[in-house]
Structure formats: C-alpha cells, structure tokens
Amino acid sequence: MSENSSDHWIHRCLHATKEWLLDNPRSALSTEAFDAVVGAGGAPIRNPQTGDHYLADADQEYLIELRRAGAVDDPRR
C-alpha cells in the first residue's frame, strides 16, 4: 500500500459497500455498489459485451491488500 493509501476512494465508501466488494470479488457490480464506487470517486470498468461494470484490477488488488493488512474487516470471518 502506498503512503497515501487512506486517500484511495475505497475509504470513502460505507462499510456495507466494502463488505459487498470483499464478499463478491471480481463480480459485476450491483447497482448499489456501482453507485457507491462512483460516488466515492472510483472508476469502474465497463465490459462492452455485457454492459456490466467491474472494479479495475488495481482497485480489486488494493481491496485484497487492505483485507490482508487488516484495514478492512473480512465479512467471511
């Protein structure tokens, strides 16, 4: 994680959104998750074939790293 890791958009999301993102890795974003990610400053990637939106790989990896570091509760525990 970078020195400015607390500046990442994920930290502006509600806990419920973080839980959904952790519990649904690499899944298409629900409408609520999409709205929360965009509202927090994230930039989901659109699959042109399906129209679904996903977290960018770098954002997904950042979220995984936060979980490993214990900075975000893992809802599966």
N, C-alpha and C positions, 0 to 999 in steps of 0.2 A: 504494500500500500504506500502511496506517496505521502509526503509530509502534509499535503493539503487534503488528505482523504476525507476530512469532515466537510469539505466543500462539494463533494460529489452529490449529484441530485438525489441519490437514494436516501440520503439523510434528511431530506425534506418530505419524504413520504410518510404517511401514517403507518403505525406498527402493523395494522391489518394488511396493508398493501405489501409490506416487506415479507410478512408471513406467507401471503399468497405467492409472491415471486419465488420464495425459497421452496415452497411446497409444490410448485409447478415449474421446475427448471426446464428451460428451452421449449416451453409450451407457448402456443399462441396466446397473446394477452387477452384477457376478458375485457369487456367494455370498461368496467370499473378500473381494472389495473391499467389499461391504456390511458384513460383519463388522468389517473393519479400520476403515472410516469411522466406524461406530457406536462401536466400541471406543475410537477416538481422540477421540470427542466430537462427531462430525458428526451432522447430522440429514438423512438422505436424504429426498427427496420421493417418495411412492408414487403411481404412476399408477393411479387407481381402475378403469380399464377393463382394464388388463393385469395389474395387481398388481406390475409391475416397479418397482424403485426407481432413482432417478437423483439425481445431485448437484443441489442447489439452484443456480439460475442464478448467484447471488452467489458460491457456492463454486467453480463452474466458472470464472467470470471471475477469481477470485482465483488459481486454479491457473495459468491462462493468463498472468496478470501475473507470477507467480513465475518462470515459464519465460522470459518476455521479459527479466526482470531478471537472469536467470542464476542464480537462487537454487535452482532445481531443474534437474537435467540433463534434456535432452530425449532420450528413448530413440530418437528417429528420426534422430539425428545419427550 
